[in-house]
Amino acid sequence: MADNIDAIKEAGLDQVIPFQVEPLDARGRAVQLGPVLDSILHRHNYPEVVSALLAEAITLTVLLGTSLKFDGKFIVQTQTDGPVSMLVVDFRTPGNIRAYARFDEDLLQAAIKGGNSDPISLMGNGILAMTIDQGKYTQRYQGIVQLKDCSLEEVAQQYFKQSEQIPTQVRLAVAQSLTRQDGGKPSHRWQAGGFLVQFLPDSTDRMRLRDLPGGDTPESDQPEHAEFFSEDDAWLEVQSLVKTVADVELVEREVSSERLLYRLFNEHGVRVFESQPVLDNCSCSEESIKSILSSFNPDEVIESTVNGDIEVNCEFCSKSYLFDAKEFSS
């Protein structure tokens, strides 16, 4: 990265910035989401607190999914007993994202009225699953961690500590701004920022840790066994630096990801790599849905038929597809 902060070339919004701090054996990714987040959240038109929670999940999934080096999917899903019972974020390499949430309207309104609309209260207790899918000819990898009185930041850190034995720090922040063009109605813009850094030493005098399957570390370089050490001086310094990151630095558009990285690590030298774009792109299509309906047995076709048609709505992008049920009658 440039020595002079004014010489930094900024990738902009909806771009994931991979980085490495070699003296601290740390690497990770940073992102600021804007238009992509607006597109997804405005399409669903969820209550504000639900949109904010889903935005956090989207940001976390983008940070994790962009580490994968193969064609496939990375899915983050929560199943909990709180007012927001499910969050699903589907990431398709190299950078396609889609997401939706399910919630109980009555429980949600009661939580808001009772002052319990923070993310931890909205999710309640349950599980968070991270699934890696490389296609139909490969075996899925799934890691599950308990969600109990913790945030998405905390559960992600817990996942890497327990399941992958990788010291990890995660920061997520979401904000909404109100803008008004001349003579126009006010409009809301969503913005979110995320920052993930991991201790992944290459030197032989430091322990080697396993990486997320399909992640940044080649499988051939993965150790057969690894132990978790949290007291390495380099990692302690990384943790101290990450604790100085304020929410406003993650979401403020004038504080780009590159400028944040420079502020944190310029004394050690931070190397940034080519940015990876994030796109609002659902994978549903008429052809794919027809293929699914063609596998239905006669009873399932009858059960799905209303007034001679079968209507299918995509929960991710809210697009509706209408088919003549006769197409699927045997």
C-alpha positions in Angstrom: 0.0 0.0 0.0 1.2 3.5 -0.7 3.2 5.3 2.0 1.1 8.5 1.4 -2.6 8.0 2.3 -3.6 10.5 -0.4 -2.0 8.3 -3.0 -4.3 5.3 -2.2 -6.4 4.1 -5.1 -9.9 3.3 -3.7 -12.0 0.5 -5.2 -15.3 2.0 -4.0 -18.5 0.4 -2.8 -19.5 -3.2 -3.3 -15.9 -4.3 -3.6 -14.2 -6.7 -1.3 -10.6 -5.8 -0.5 -8.3 -8.7 0.3 -5.3 -7.7 2.4 -2.2 -9.1 4.1 0.0 -7.8 7.0 3.1 -10.0 6.6 4.9 -8.9 9.8 1.9 -9.9 11.9 1.1 -13.1 10.0 -2.4 -11.7 9.4 -4.6 -11.6 6.4 -8.3 -10.9 5.7 -10.8 -8.9 3.8 -12.7 -5.6 4.1 -15.8 -4.4 2.4 -18.3 -1.5 2.2 -21.7 -2.4 0.7 -24.0 0.2 -0.7 -26.1 -0.2 -3.9 -26.1 -4.0 -3.7 -27.5 -3.8 -0.2 -30.1 -1.2 -1.2 -31.3 -3.4 -4.1 -31.7 -6.5 -1.9 -33.3 -4.8 1.1 -35.6 -2.4 -0.8 -36.9 -5.3 -2.9 -38.0 -7.2 0.3 -39.3 -4.2 2.1 -38.8 -5.8 5.5 -39.3 -3.8 8.8 -36.2 -1.7 9.4 -34.8 -3.9 12.2 -35.1 -7.0 10.1 -33.4 -5.3 7.2 -30.5 -4.2 9.4 -30.1 -7.8 10.8 -30.1 -9.3 7.3 -27.6 -6.6 6.1 -25.2 -7.9 8.8 -25.6 -11.4 7.6 -25.0 -10.4 4.0 -21.9 -8.5 5.0 -20.5 -11.5 6.9 -21.3 -13.9 4.1 -19.6 -11.7 1.5 -16.4 -11.6 3.7 -16.3 -15.3 4.0 -17.5 -16.3 0.6 -15.0 -14.3 -1.3 -12.2 -16.3 0.2 -13.2 -19.4 -1.8 -11.1 -20.3 -4.8 -13.5 -22.6 -6.6 -16.8 -22.4 -8.5 -19.6 -23.1 -6.0 -21.8 -21.8 -3.2 -21.3 -20.6 0.3 -24.5 -20.4 2.3 -25.0 -18.9 5.8 -28.3 -19.7 7.5 -29.7 -19.2 11.0 -32.5 -21.1 12.6 -33.6 -19.6 15.9 -36.5 -19.2 18.3 -36.4 -15.4 18.2 -38.8 -13.0 16.3 -36.5 -13.3 13.2 -36.5 -17.1 13.0 -34.4 -17.5 9.8 -31.8 -15.6 7.8 -30.5 -17.1 4.6 -27.7 -15.6 2.6 -26.6 -17.5 -0.6 -23.2 -16.5 -2.1 -22.2 -17.9 -5.6 -18.6 -17.5 -6.6 -17.1 -15.2 -7.7 -19.4 -12.5 -6.2 -23.1 -13.1 -6.6 -25.2 -12.6 -3.5 -28.9 -13.1 -2.6 -30.7 -13.2 0.7 -34.0 -13.3 2.6 -35.3 -13.4 6.1 -38.3 -14.9 7.9 -39.9 -13.4 10.9 -43.0 -13.5 13.1 -44.8 -10.1 12.8 -46.5 -10.4 16.2 -43.3 -11.4 18.0 -41.4 -8.7 16.1 -43.8 -5.9 17.1 -43.8 -7.1 20.7 -40.0 -7.0 20.7 -39.8 -3.5 19.3 -42.4 -2.2 21.8 -40.5 -3.9 24.6 -37.2 -2.3 23.6 -35.7 -5.7 22.6 -35.0 -5.0 18.9 -31.2 -5.4 19.1 -29.8 -8.2 16.8 -29.1 -10.6 19.7 -32.7 -10.4 20.9 -34.2 -10.6 17.4 -32.4 -13.8 16.7 -32.8 -15.5 20.1 -31.2 -18.9 20.5 -30.6 -21.6 17.9 -27.9 -22.4 15.4 -25.9 -20.9 12.6 -24.9 -23.1 9.7 -22.2 -22.4 7.1 -22.4 -24.6 4.1 -19.9 -25.0 1.2 -21.3 -26.6 -1.9 -18.9 -27.2 -4.9 -21.5 -28.9 -7.0 -23.4 -32.1 -7.5 -20.3 -34.3 -7.9 -18.7 -33.2 -4.6 -19.6 -33.7 -1.0 -21.0 -30.7 0.9 -19.1 -29.3 3.8 -21.2 -27.9 6.7 -20.2 -26.4 10.0 -22.7 -25.6 12.7 -22.3 -23.5 15.7 -24.7 -22.6 18.5 -26.3 -19.2 18.5 -27.0 -18.3 22.2 -27.0 -14.7 23.4 -24.4 -13.7 20.9 -24.1 -11.5 17.8 -23.2 -12.6 14.3 -19.7 -11.1 14.9 -19.3 -13.3 18.0 -20.7 -16.5 16.5 -18.4 -16.2 13.4 -15.4 -15.8 15.7 -16.6 -18.8 17.8 -17.0 -20.9 14.6 -13.5 -20.4 13.4 -12.1 -20.9 16.9 -14.0 -24.2 17.6 -14.5 -25.7 14.1 -11.4 -24.5 12.1 -9.1 -23.5 15.0 -8.2 -20.2 13.3 -7.9 -17.1 15.5 -10.3 -14.6 13.8 -11.6 -11.1 14.5 -14.8 -9.9 12.8 -16.3 -6.4 12.8 -19.7 -5.7 11.2 -21.7 -2.5 11.1 -24.9 -1.3 9.4 -26.4 2.2 9.0 -29.2 3.9 7.1 -29.1 7.4 5.8 -31.9 9.6 4.6 -31.4 11.6 1.4 -33.6 14.0 -0.5 -33.2 15.2 -4.0 -34.5 18.6 -5.1 -38.2 18.5 -5.1 -38.3 14.7 -4.5 -39.4 12.4 -1.8 -36.9 11.4 0.9 -35.2 8.1 0.2 -33.4 5.7 2.5 -30.0 4.3 1.6 -28.5 1.3 3.3 -24.8 1.0 3.9 -22.8 -1.7 5.7 -19.2 -2.3 6.4 -17.3 -5.4 7.4 -13.8 -6.4 8.3 -12.4 -9.8 8.9 -8.8 -10.6 9.9 -7.2 -14.0 10.7 -4.0 -15.2 12.2 -2.5 -17.5 9.5 1.2 -17.7 9.9 3.5 -19.0 7.2 6.7 -19.1 9.2 7.8 -22.4 10.6 8.5 -21.0 14.0 4.8 -20.2 14.5 2.0 -22.8 14.6 0.2 -23.7 11.4 -3.6 -23.5 11.5 -6.2 -25.1 9.4 -8.1 -22.8 7.0 -11.8 -22.9 5.9 -12.1 -25.8 3.3 -11.7 -24.2 -0.1 -10.3 -21.0 1.5 -7.2 -19.0 1.1 -4.7 -21.7 2.2 -4.2 -24.4 -0.4 -5.3 -27.9 0.8 -1.8 -29.3 0.1 -0.4 -26.8 2.7 -3.0 -27.6 5.4 -1.6 -29.4 8.4 -3.1 -32.7 9.4 -3.6 -31.4 13.0 -3.6 -27.9 14.4 -3.8 -26.4 17.8 -5.2 -23.0 18.8 -2.9 -20.5 20.4 -4.3 -17.1 21.2 -1.3 -15.5 23.0 1.0 -14.9 20.2 2.3 -11.3 20.4 1.5 -10.6 16.8 -2.0 -11.8 17.1 -2.5 -9.9 20.4 -1.4 -6.7 18.5 -3.9 -7.4 15.7 -6.7 -7.8 18.3 -5.8 -4.5 19.9 -5.8 -2.7 16.6 -9.2 -4.2 15.6 -10.7 -3.1 18.9 -10.1 0.5 17.9 -12.4 0.3 14.8 -15.5 2.3 15.3 -18.8 1.4 13.6 -18.8 4.8 11.8 -15.4 3.9 10.2 -17.0 0.8 8.7 -20.0 2.4 7.2 -18.9 6.0 6.4 -18.4 6.3 2.7 -15.7 8.9 3.1 -13.6 6.3 5.1 -12.9 3.7 2.4 -11.8 0.2 3.2 -8.3 1.1 2.0 -8.1 4.1 4.3 -9.2 2.0 7.3 -6.6 -0.6 6.5 -4.0 2.1 6.2 -4.9 3.5 9.6 -4.8 0.2 11.3 -1.6 -1.3 9.8 0.5 1.3 8.1 3.3 1.0 10.7 3.8 -2.6 9.7 3.0 -2.3 6.0 -0.3 -3.6 4.7 -0.5 -5.2 1.2 -3.9 -5.0 -0.6 -4.8 -7.1 -3.5 -7.2 -6.7 -6.5 -10.7 -6.0 -5.3 -13.5 -8.5 -5.9 -16.9 -7.0 -7.0 -20.2 -8.0 -5.2 -23.3 -8.3 -7.4 -27.0 -8.6 -6.5 -27.7 -11.6 -8.7 -30.3 -14.3 -8.1 -29.8 -17.6 -9.7 -33.5 -18.4 -10.2 -34.8 -18.8 -13.7 -37.8 -20.2 -15.6 -35.8 -23.1 -16.8 -34.5 -24.1 -13.4 -38.0 -23.9 -11.8 -39.5 -26.0 -14.7 -36.9 -28.6 -14.0 -38.0 -28.8 -10.4 -41.7 -28.9 -11.2 -41.0 -31.7 -13.8 -39.8 -33.9 -10.9 -43.2 -33.6 -9.1 -45.4 -36.6 -8.9 -49.1 -36.2 -10.0 -50.3 -35.6 -6.4 -47.7 -32.9 -5.9 -48.8 -31.2 -9.2 -52.4 -31.2 -8.2 -51.6 -29.9 -4.7 -49.6 -27.0 -6.3 -52.3 -26.1 -8.9 -54.6 -23.1 -8.4 -57.1 -22.3 -11.2 -55.1 -24.4 -13.6 -51.8 -22.7 -13.0 -48.8 -23.3 -10.8 -47.3 -20.1 -9.3 -43.8 -20.1 -7.9 -42.4 -17.1 -6.0 -38.6 -16.8 -5.4 -38.0 -15.9 -1.7 -34.6 -14.5 -2.6 -35.6 -12.0 -5.3 -39.4 -11.9 -5.0 -39.8 -12.7 -8.7 -43.0 -14.7 -9.6 -43.2 -17.4 -12.2 -46.5 -18.7 -13.6 -46.9 -22.1 -15.4 -49.7 -24.0 -16.9 -50.2 -27.1 -14.8 -50.9 -29.2 -17.9 -47.2 -28.9 -18.7 -46.4 -31.2 -15.8 -49.3 -33.6 -16.0 -48.2 -37.1 -16.9 
